Amino acid sequence: MTENTDDAGERPGLGQLGTFIRSQRKLAQLSQRELAKLTNLSDPYVSQIERGLHQPSIRVIRALAGALNVRAETMLAYAGLMEETFTGQSNATDTETAIRCDEQLSDEQKHALLGVYRSFVAANPTED
């Protein structure tokens, strides 16, 4: 049995995951080397994941998610391994994830919008 691949040799979901990881890394203003160091992965391995050439384990996805400040569930959804649903709850994690995942925004726009959002949240402390 052979694995399904697209014309570029990427497996379904891996290209999307790699593109998402690259976008989030750039948004976090990290180089591949810096991301690799934060996650205890090799530079070439991070590059292969970003290019959709390697399927990372759940442990690696969790490490990347932590370093990029993204929910692991979001990354699993991009890999096609999990269906992510946004709840109607208004919390910073869901809002920031929605901004990070919006393909209509450029990285610069995402960065600016996250900055504005975080400043508004900081100005309005929550009541316990």
C-alpha positions in Angstrom: 0.0 0.0 0.0 1.4 3.4 -0.9 0.7 6.7 0.7 -1.3 9.4 -1.1 0.9 12.3 -2.1 0.2 15.4 -4.2 2.1 16.4 -7.3 4.9 18.0 -5.2 5.4 14.8 -3.2 3.7 16.2 -0.1 1.3 14.1 1.9 -2.2 15.6 2.4 -2.3 17.9 5.4 1.4 18.1 5.8 1.8 20.9 3.3 -0.9 22.9 5.2 0.7 22.2 8.5 4.1 23.2 7.2 2.8 26.4 5.7 1.0 27.2 9.0 4.2 26.5 11.1 6.3 28.7 8.8 3.7 31.5 9.0 3.5 31.3 12.8 7.3 31.2 13.1 7.6 34.3 11.0 4.8 36.0 13.0 6.8 35.2 16.2 9.9 36.6 14.4 11.9 33.4 14.9 14.4 31.9 12.5 14.2 28.2 11.7 17.3 27.8 13.8 15.7 29.6 16.8 12.6 27.5 16.5 14.6 24.3 16.3 16.6 25.3 19.5 13.3 26.1 21.4 11.9 22.7 20.5 15.1 20.6 20.8 14.8 19.7 17.1 17.4 19.9 14.4 17.4 22.7 11.9 17.0 20.3 8.9 14.1 18.6 10.6 12.2 21.9 11.2 12.9 22.7 7.5 11.5 19.4 6.4 8.3 19.9 8.5 7.8 23.4 7.1 8.2 22.0 3.5 5.7 19.2 4.2 8.3 16.5 3.7 8.0 14.9 7.2 5.1 14.0 9.4 5.9 15.2 12.9 4.9 13.1 15.9 2.4 14.4 18.4 5.3 15.2 20.8 6.9 17.3 18.1 3.6 19.0 17.3 3.1 19.8 21.0 6.7 21.2 21.2 6.2 23.4 18.1 2.8 24.6 19.4 4.3 25.6 22.7 7.2 27.4 21.1 4.9 29.3 18.7 2.2 30.0 21.4 -0.4 28.1 19.3 -2.8 25.5 20.5 -1.7 22.0 19.7 -5.2 21.2 18.6 -4.9 23.9 15.9 -1.8 22.4 14.6 -3.3 18.9 14.6 -6.3 20.3 12.6 -3.9 21.8 10.0 -2.2 18.3 9.8 -5.7 16.8 9.1 -5.5 14.7 12.3 -8.2 16.5 14.2 -11.2 18.6 13.6 -11.0 21.9 15.4 -14.1 23.7 16.4 -14.1 27.2 17.9 -16.5 27.6 20.8 -18.5 30.7 21.4 -16.5 31.4 24.5 -14.6 34.6 24.4 -11.1 34.0 25.7 -7.7 35.1 24.6 -6.6 31.7 23.3 -9.5 31.4 20.9 -9.3 35.0 19.7 -5.5 34.8 19.2 -5.8 31.5 17.4 -8.5 32.9 15.2 -6.3 35.8 14.2 -3.3 33.5 13.7 -5.3 31.2 11.4 -7.0 33.8 9.3 -5.6 33.3 5.8 -7.0 36.6 4.6 -4.5 38.5 6.8 -0.8 39.0 6.0 1.8 38.2 8.7 2.2 41.9 9.3 -1.5 42.4 9.7 -1.7 39.5 12.1 1.2 40.8 14.1 -0.5 44.3 14.3 -3.9 42.9 15.2 -2.5 40.6 17.9 -0.7 43.6 19.4 -3.8 45.7 19.5 -5.9 42.8 20.9 -3.4 42.1 23.6 -3.2 45.8 24.6 -7.0 46.0 24.9 -7.0 42.8 27.0 -4.3 44.2 29.3 -6.2 47.4 29.7 -9.3 45.5 30.9 -8.3 43.2 33.7 -10.7 40.3 34.3 -12.7 40.0 37.5 -12.3 36.8 39.5 
